């Protein structure tokens, strides 16, 4: 994957260990990283910069991942969202698949995650 396909990823994750892991995985692929530790911070960042992909946890402080997805859709922001979450399968069925392009359950396989993000970046 070249940098032109996936230039900048926003990782929205309140767990520092998972955020760091995802950051390392994407940095190894040559993707520039930005991070947010809560939903409010994520929305501010999404408003201010164009991202190639948003890697999003659903259960966040301040503003939930569901609210971030709704914000992206309502404001017609063109960014694919990859949900990485430990929520139940039933909760995942409520996701808006116009915005959410990938759902990966925690814990996740690093290789599977990497291949999926590469696929999103290629469109």
MODELLER restraints for C-alpha pairs under 7 A, 6 or more apart:
rsr = mdl.restraints
at = mdl.atoms
rsr.add(forms.Gaussian(group=physical.xy_distance, feature=features.Distance(at['CA:1:A'], at['CA:118:A']), mean=6.58, stdev=0.5))
rsr.add(forms.Gaussian(group=physical.xy_distance, feature=features.Distance(at['CA:3:A'], at['CA:30:A']), mean=6.17, stdev=0.5))
rsr.add(forms.Gaussian(group=physical.xy_distance, feature=features.Distance(at['CA:3:A'], at['CA:31:A']), mean=6.23, stdev=0.5))
rsr.add(forms.Gaussian(group=physical.xy_distance, feature=features.Distance(at['CA:5:A'], at['CA:121:A']), mean=5.49, stdev=0.5))
rsr.add(forms.Gaussian(group=physical.xy_distance, feature=features.Distance(at['CA:5:A'], at['CA:122:A']), mean=5.81, stdev=0.5))
rsr.add(forms.Gaussian(group=physical.xy_distance, feature=features.Distance(at['CA:6:A'], at['CA:31:A']), mean=6.20, stdev=0.5))
rsr.add(forms.Gaussian(group=physical.xy_distance, feature=features.Distance(at['CA:6:A'], at['CA:52:A']), mean=5.31, stdev=0.5))
rsr.add(forms.Gaussian(group=physical.xy_distance, feature=features.Distance(at['CA:6:A'], at['CA:121:A']), mean=5.08, stdev=0.5))
rsr.add(forms.Gaussian(group=physical.xy_distance, feature=features.Distance(at['CA:7:A'], at['CA:31:A']), mean=5.43, stdev=0.5))
rsr.add(forms.Gaussian(group=physical.xy_distance, feature=features.Distance(at['CA:7:A'], at['CA:32:A']), mean=5.93, stdev=0.5))
rsr.add(forms.Gaussian(group=physical.xy_distance, feature=features.Distance(at['CA:7:A'], at['CA:52:A']), mean=6.00, stdev=0.5))
rsr.add(forms.Gaussian(group=physical.xy_distance, feature=features.Distance(at['CA:8:A'], at['CA:31:A']), mean=5.82, stdev=0.5))
rsr.add(forms.Gaussian(group=physical.xy_distance, feature=features.Distance(at['CA:8:A'], at['CA:32:A']), mean=4.70, stdev=0.5))
rsr.add(forms.Gaussian(group=physical.xy_distance, feature=features.Distance(at['CA:8:A'], at['CA:33:A']), mean=5.75, stdev=0.5))
rsr.add(forms.Gaussian(group=physical.xy_distance, feature=features.Distance(at['CA:8:A'], at['CA:51:A']), mean=5.25, stdev=0.5))
rsr.add(forms.Gaussian(group=physical.xy_distance, feature=features.Distance(at['CA:8:A'], at['CA:52:A']), mean=5.33, stdev=0.5))
rsr.add(forms.Gaussian(group=physical.xy_distance, feature=features.Distance(at['CA:9:A'], at['CA:31:A']), mean=6.80, stdev=0.5))
rsr.add(forms.Gaussian(group=physical.xy_distance, feature=features.Distance(at['CA:9:A'], at['CA:32:A']), mean=6.31, stdev=0.5))
rsr.add(forms.Gaussian(group=physical.xy_distance, feature=features.Distance(at['CA:9:A'], at['CA:33:A']), mean=5.14, stdev=0.5))
rsr.add(forms.Gaussian(group=physical.xy_distance, feature=features.Distance(at['CA:9:A'], at['CA:34:A']), mean=6.15, stdev=0.5))
rsr.add(forms.Gaussian(group=physical.xy_distance, feature=features.Distance(at['CA:9:A'], at['CA:51:A']), mean=5.65, stdev=0.5))
rsr.add(forms.Gaussian(group=physical.xy_distance, feature=features.Distance(at['CA:9:A'], at['CA:52:A']), mean=5.72, stdev=0.5))
rsr.add(forms.Gaussian(group=physical.xy_distance, feature=features.Distance(at['CA:9:A'], at['CA:53:A']), mean=4.99, stdev=0.5))
rsr.add(forms.Gaussian(group=physical.xy_distance, feature=features.Distance(at['CA:9:A'], at['CA:54:A']), mean=5.69, stdev=0.5))
rsr.add(forms.Gaussian(group=physical.xy_distance, feature=features.Distance(at['CA:10:A'], at['CA:33:A']), mean=6.10, stdev=0.5))
rsr.add(forms.Gaussian(group=physical.xy_distance, feature=features.Distance(at['CA:10:A'], at['CA:34:A']), mean=4.77, stdev=0.5))
rsr.add(forms.Gaussian(group=physical.xy_distance, feature=features.Distance(at['CA:10:A'], at['CA:35:A']), mean=5.38, stdev=0.5))
rsr.add(forms.Gaussian(group=physical.xy_distance, feature=features.Distance(at['CA:10:A'], at['CA:51:A']), mean=6.59, stdev=0.5))
rsr.add(forms.Gaussian(group=physical.xy_distance, feature=features.Distance(at['CA:10:A'], at['CA:53:A']), mean=6.51, stdev=0.5))
rsr.add(forms.Gaussian(group=physical.xy_distance, feature=features.Distance(at['CA:10:A'], at['CA:54:A']), mean=4.73, stdev=0.5))
rsr.add(forms.Gaussian(group=physical.xy_distance, feature=features.Distance(at['CA:10:A'], at['CA:55:A']), mean=6.11, stdev=0.5))
rsr.add(forms.Gaussian(group=physical.xy_distance, feature=features.Distance(at['CA:11:A'], at['CA:19:A']), mean=6.75, stdev=0.5))
rsr.add(forms.Gaussian(group=physical.xy_distance, feature=features.Distance(at['CA:11:A'], at['CA:34:A']), mean=6.30, stdev=0.5))
rsr.add(forms.Gaussian(group=physical.xy_distance, feature=features.Distance(at['CA:11:A'], at['CA:35:A']), mean=4.70, stdev=0.5))
rsr.add(forms.Gaussian(group=physical.xy_distance, feature=features.Distance(at['CA:11:A'], at['CA:36:A']), mean=6.22, stdev=0.5))
rsr.add(forms.Gaussian(group=physical.xy_distance, feature=features.Distance(at['CA:11:A'], at['CA:54:A']), mean=6.01, stdev=0.5))
rsr.add(forms.Gaussian(group=physical.xy_distance, feature=features.Distance(at['CA:11:A'], at['CA:55:A']), mean=4.78, stdev=0.5))
rsr.add(forms.Gaussian(group=physical.xy_distance, feature=features.Distance(at['CA:11:A'], at['CA:56:A']), mean=6.26, stdev=0.5))
rsr.add(forms.Gaussian(group=physical.xy_distance, feature=features.Distance(at['CA:12:A'], at['CA:35:A']), mean=5.90, stdev=0.5))
rsr.add(forms.Gaussian(group=physical.xy_distance, feature=features.Distance(at['CA:12:A'], at['CA:36:A']), mean=4.77, stdev=0.5))
rsr.add(forms.Gaussian(group=physical.xy_distance, feature=features.Distance(at['CA:12:A'], at['CA:37:A']), mean=5.84, stdev=0.5))
rsr.add(forms.Gaussian(group=physical.xy_distance, feature=features.Distance(at['CA:12:A'], at['CA:38:A']), mean=6.74, stdev=0.5))
rsr.add(forms.Gaussian(group=physical.xy_distance, feature=features.Distance(at['CA:12:A'], at['CA:42:A']), mean=6.39, stdev=0.5))
rsr.add(forms.Gaussian(group=physical.xy_distance, feature=features.Distance(at['CA:12:A'], at['CA:55:A']), mean=6.01, stdev=0.5))
rsr.add(forms.Gaussian(group=physical.xy_distance, feature=features.Distance(at['CA:12:A'], at['CA:56:A']), mean=4.87, stdev=0.5))
rsr.add(forms.Gaussian(group=physical.xy_distance, feature=features.Distance(at['CA:12:A'], at['CA:57:A']), mean=6.09, stdev=0.5))
rsr.add(forms.Gaussian(group=physical.xy_distance, feature=features.Distance(at['CA:13:A'], at['CA:19:A']), mean=5.52, stdev=0.5))
rsr.add(forms.Gaussian(group=physical.xy_distance, feature=features.Distance(at['CA:13:A'], at['CA:36:A']), mean=6.52, stdev=0.5))
rsr.add(forms.Gaussian(group=physical.xy_distance, feature=features.Distance(at['CA:13:A'], at['CA:37:A']), mean=5.25, stdev=0.5))
rsr.add(forms.Gaussian(group=physical.xy_distance, feature=features.Distance(at['CA:13:A'], at['CA:38:A']), mean=6.83, stdev=0.5))
rsr.add(forms.Gaussian(group=physical.xy_distance, feature=features.Distance(at['CA:13:A'], at['CA:56:A']), mean=6.48, stdev=0.5))
rsr.add(forms.Gaussian(group=physical.xy_distance, feature=features.Distance(at['CA:13:A'], at['CA:57:A']), mean=5.41, stdev=0.5))
rsr.add(forms.Gaussian(group=physical.xy_distance, feature=features.Distance(at['CA:14:A'], at['CA:37:A']), mean=4.45, stdev=0.5))
rsr.add(forms.Gaussian(group=physical.xy_distance, feature=features.Distance(at['CA:14:A'], at['CA:38:A']), mean=5.94, stdev=0.5))
rsr.add(forms.Gaussian(group=physical.xy_distance, feature=features.Distance(at['CA:14:A'], at['CA:60:A']), mean=6.16, stdev=0.5))
rsr.add(forms.Gaussian(group=physical.xy_distance, feature=features.Distance(at['CA:23:A'], at['CA:33:A']), mean=6.62, stdev=0.5))
rsr.add(forms.Gaussian(group=physical.xy_distance, feature=features.Distance(at['CA:36:A'], at['CA:42:A']), mean=5.27, stdev=0.5))
rsr.add(forms.Gaussian(group=physical.xy_distance, feature=features.Distance(at['CA:38:A'], at['CA:60:A']), mean=5.54, stdev=0.5))
rsr.add(forms.Gaussian(group=physical.xy_distance, feature=features.Distance(at['CA:38:A'], at['CA:61:A']), mean=5.24, stdev=0.5))
rsr.add(forms.Gaussian(group=physical.xy_distance, feature=features.Distance(at['CA:38:A'], at['CA:62:A']), mean=6.15, stdev=0.5))
rsr.add(forms.Gaussian(group=physical.xy_distance, feature=features.Distance(at['CA:38:A'], at['CA:63:A']), mean=6.81, stdev=0.5))
rsr.add(forms.Gaussian(group=physical.xy_distance, feature=features.Distance(at['CA:39:A'], at['CA:60:A']), mean=5.99, stdev=0.5))
rsr.add(forms.Gaussian(group=physical.xy_distance, feature=features.Distance(at['CA:39:A'], at['CA:61:A']), mean=6.37, stdev=0.5))
rsr.add(forms.Gaussian(group=physical.xy_distance, feature=features.Distance(at['CA:39:A'], at['CA:62:A']), mean=5.71, stdev=0.5))
rsr.add(forms.Gaussian(group=physical.xy_distance, feature=features.Distance(at['CA:39:A'], at['CA:63:A']), mean=4.23, stdev=0.5))
rsr.add(forms.Gaussian(group=physical.xy_distance, feature=features.Distance(at['CA:39:A'], at['CA:64:A']), mean=5.73, stdev=0.5))
rsr.add(forms.Gaussian(group=physical.xy_distance, feature=features.Distance(at['CA:39:A'], at['CA:65:A']), mean=6.57, stdev=0.5))
rsr.add(forms.Gaussian(group=physical.xy_distance, feature=features.Distance(at['CA:39:A'], at['CA:68:A']), mean=6.75, stdev=0.5))
rsr.add(forms.Gaussian(group=physical.xy_distance, feature=features.Distance(at['CA:40:A'], at['CA:62:A']), mean=5.89, stdev=0.5))
rsr.add(forms.Gaussian(group=physical.xy_distance, feature=features.Distance(at['CA:40:A'], at['CA:63:A']), mean=5.47, stdev=0.5))
rsr.add(forms.Gaussian(group=physical.xy_distance, feature=features.Distance(at['CA:43:A'], at['CA:68:A']), mean=6.56, stdev=0.5))
rsr.add(forms.Gaussian(group=physical.xy_distance, feature=features.Distance(at['CA:51:A'], at['CA:79:A']), mean=6.38, stdev=0.5))
rsr.add(forms.Gaussian(group=physical.xy_distance, feature=features.Distance(at['CA:52:A'], at['CA:79:A']), mean=6.20, stdev=0.5))
rsr.add(forms.Gaussian(group=physical.xy_distance, feature=features.Distance(at['CA:52:A'], at['CA:121:A']), mean=6.69, stdev=0.5))
rsr.add(forms.Gaussian(group=physical.xy_distance, feature=features.Distance(at['CA:53:A'], at['CA:79:A']), mean=5.77, stdev=0.5))
rsr.add(forms.Gaussian(group=physical.xy_distance, feature=features.Distance(at['CA:53:A'], at['CA:80:A']), mean=5.16, stdev=0.5))
rsr.add(forms.Gaussian(group=physical.xy_distance, feature=features.Distance(at['CA:53:A'], at['CA:81:A']), mean=5.86, stdev=0.5))
rsr.add(forms.Gaussian(group=physical.xy_distance, feature=features.Distance(at['CA:54:A'], at['CA:80:A']), mean=6.41, stdev=0.5))
rsr.add(forms.Gaussian(group=physical.xy_distance, feature=features.Distance(at['CA:54:A'], at['CA:81:A']), mean=4.80, stdev=0.5))
rsr.add(forms.Gaussian(group=physical.xy_distance, feature=features.Distance(at['CA:54:A'], at['CA:82:A']), mean=6.06, stdev=0.5))
rsr.add(forms.Gaussian(group=physical.xy_distance, feature=features.Distance(at['CA:55:A'], at['CA:81:A']), mean=6.03, stdev=0.5))
rsr.add(forms.Gaussian(group=physical.xy_distance, feature=features.Distance(at['CA:55:A'], at['CA:82:A']), mean=4.76, stdev=0.5))
rsr.add(forms.Gaussian(group=physical.xy_distance, feature=features.Distance(at['CA:55:A'], at['CA:83:A']), mean=5.92, stdev=0.5))
rsr.add(forms.Gaussian(group=physical.xy_distance, feature=features.Distance(at['CA:55:A'], at['CA:84:A']), mean=6.76, stdev=0.5))
rsr.add(forms.Gaussian(group=physical.xy_distance, feature=features.Distance(at['CA:56:A'], at['CA:65:A']), mean=6.52, stdev=0.5))
rsr.add(forms.Gaussian(group=physical.xy_distance, feature=features.Distance(at['CA:56:A'], at['CA:81:A']), mean=6.77, stdev=0.5))
rsr.add(forms.Gaussian(group=physical.xy_distance, feature=features.Distance(at['CA:56:A'], at['CA:82:A']), mean=5.96, stdev=0.5))
rsr.add(forms.Gaussian(group=physical.xy_distance, feature=features.Distance(at['CA:56:A'], at['CA:83:A']), mean=4.74, stdev=0.5))
rsr.add(forms.Gaussian(group=physical.xy_distance, feature=features.Distance(at['CA:56:A'], at['CA:84:A']), mean=5.85, stdev=0.5))
rsr.add(forms.Gaussian(group=physical.xy_distance, feature=features.Distance(at['CA:57:A'], at['CA:65:A']), mean=5.99, stdev=0.5))
rsr.add(forms.Gaussian(group=physical.xy_distance, feature=features.Distance(at['CA:57:A'], at['CA:83:A']), mean=5.83, stdev=0.5))
rsr.add(forms.Gaussian(group=physical.xy_distance, feature=features.Distance(at['CA:57:A'], at['CA:84:A']), mean=5.22, stdev=0.5))
rsr.add(forms.Gaussian(group=physical.xy_distance, feature=features.Distance(at['CA:57:A'], at['CA:85:A']), mean=5.15, stdev=0.5))
rsr.add(forms.Gaussian(group=physical.xy_distance, feature=features.Distance(at['CA:58:A'], at['CA:64:A']), mean=5.82, stdev=0.5))
rsr.add(forms.Gaussian(group=physical.xy_distance, feature=features.Distance(at['CA:58:A'], at['CA:65:A']), mean=3.88, stdev=0.5))
rsr.add(forms.Gaussian(group=physical.xy_distance, feature=features.Distance(at['CA:58:A'], at['CA:66:A']), mean=6.13, stdev=0.5))
rsr.add(forms.Gaussian(group=physical.xy_distance, feature=features.Distance(at['CA:58:A'], at['CA:85:A']), mean=6.02, stdev=0.5))
rsr.add(forms.Gaussian(group=physical.xy_distance, feature=features.Distance(at['CA:59:A'], at['CA:65:A']), mean=6.18, stdev=0.5))
rsr.add(forms.Gaussian(group=physical.xy_distance, feature=features.Distance(at['CA:69:A'], at['CA:99:A']), mean=6.79, stdev=0.5))
rsr.add(forms.Gaussian(group=physical.xy_distance, feature=features.Distance(at['CA:73:A'], at['CA:99:A']), mean=6.55, stdev=0.5))
rsr.add(forms.Gaussian(group=physical.xy_distance, feature=features.Distance(at['CA:80:A'], at['CA:99:A']), mean=6.07, stdev=0.5))
rsr.add(forms.Gaussian(group=physical.xy_distance, feature=features.Distance(at['CA:80:A'], at['CA:100:A']), mean=6.27, stdev=0.5))
rsr.add(forms.Gaussian(group=physical.xy_distance, feature=features.Distance(at['CA:80:A'], at['CA:101:A']), mean=5.89, stdev=0.5))
rsr.add(forms.Gaussian(group=physical.xy_distance, feature=features.Distance(at['CA:81:A'], at['CA:99:A']), mean=6.17, stdev=0.5))
rsr.add(forms.Gaussian(group=physical.xy_distance, feature=features.Distance(at['CA:81:A'], at['CA:100:A']), mean=4.73, stdev=0.5))
rsr.add(forms.Gaussian(group=physical.xy_distance, feature=features.Distance(at['CA:81:A'], at['CA:101:A']), mean=5.72, stdev=0.5))
rsr.add(forms.Gaussian(group=physical.xy_distance, feature=features.Distance(at['CA:81:A'], at['CA:102:A']), mean=6.80, stdev=0.5))
rsr.add(forms.Gaussian(group=physical.xy_distance, feature=features.Distance(at['CA:82:A'], at['CA:100:A']), mean=6.05, stdev=0.5))
rsr.add(forms.Gaussian(group=physical.xy_distance, feature=features.Distance(at['CA:82:A'], at['CA:101:A']), mean=5.89, stdev=0.5))
rsr.add(forms.Gaussian(group=physical.xy_distance, feature=features.Distance(at['CA:82:A'], at['CA:102:A']), mean=4.58, stdev=0.5))
rsr.add(forms.Gaussian(group=physical.xy_distance, feature=features.Distance(at['CA:82:A'], at['CA:103:A']), mean=5.88, stdev=0.5))
rsr.add(forms.Gaussian(group=physical.xy_distance, feature=features.Distance(at['CA:83:A'], at['CA:100:A']), mean=6.92, stdev=0.5))
rsr.add(forms.Gaussian(group=physical.xy_distance, feature=features.Distance(at['CA:83:A'], at['CA:102:A']), mean=6.04, stdev=0.5))
rsr.add(forms.Gaussian(group=physical.xy_distance, feature=features.Distance(at['CA:83:A'], at['CA:103:A']), mean=4.73, stdev=0.5))
rsr.add(forms.Gaussian(group=physical.xy_distance, feature=features.Distance(at['CA:83:A'], at['CA:104:A']), mean=6.17, stdev=0.5))
rsr.add(forms.Gaussian(group=physical.xy_distance, feature=features.Distance(at['CA:84:A'], at['CA:103:A']), mean=6.01, stdev=0.5))
rsr.add(forms.Gaussian(group=physical.xy_distance, feature=features.Distance(at['CA:84:A'], at['CA:104:A']), mean=4.82, stdev=0.5))
rsr.add(forms.Gaussian(group=physical.xy_distance, feature=features.Distance(at['CA:84:A'], at['CA:105:A']), mean=5.67, stdev=0.5))
rsr.add(forms.Gaussian(group=physical.xy_distance, feature=features.Distance(at['CA:84:A'], at['CA:106:A']), mean=6.41, stdev=0.5))
rsr.add(forms.Gaussian(group=physical.xy_distance, feature=features.Distance(at['CA:85:A'], at['CA:104:A']), mean=6.61, stdev=0.5))
rsr.add(forms.Gaussian(group=physical.xy_distance, feature=features.Distance(at['CA:85:A'], at['CA:105:A']), mean=5.15, stdev=0.5))
rsr.add(forms.Gaussian(group=physical.xy_distance, feature=features.Distance(at['CA:85:A'], at['CA:106:A']), mean=5.41, stdev=0.5))
rsr.add(forms.Gaussian(group=physical.xy_distance, feature=features.Distance(at['CA:86:A'], at['CA:105:A']), mean=5.49, stdev=0.5))
rsr.add(forms.Gaussian(group=physical.xy_distance, feature=features.Distance(at['CA:86:A'], at['CA:106:A']), mean=4.86, stdev=0.5))
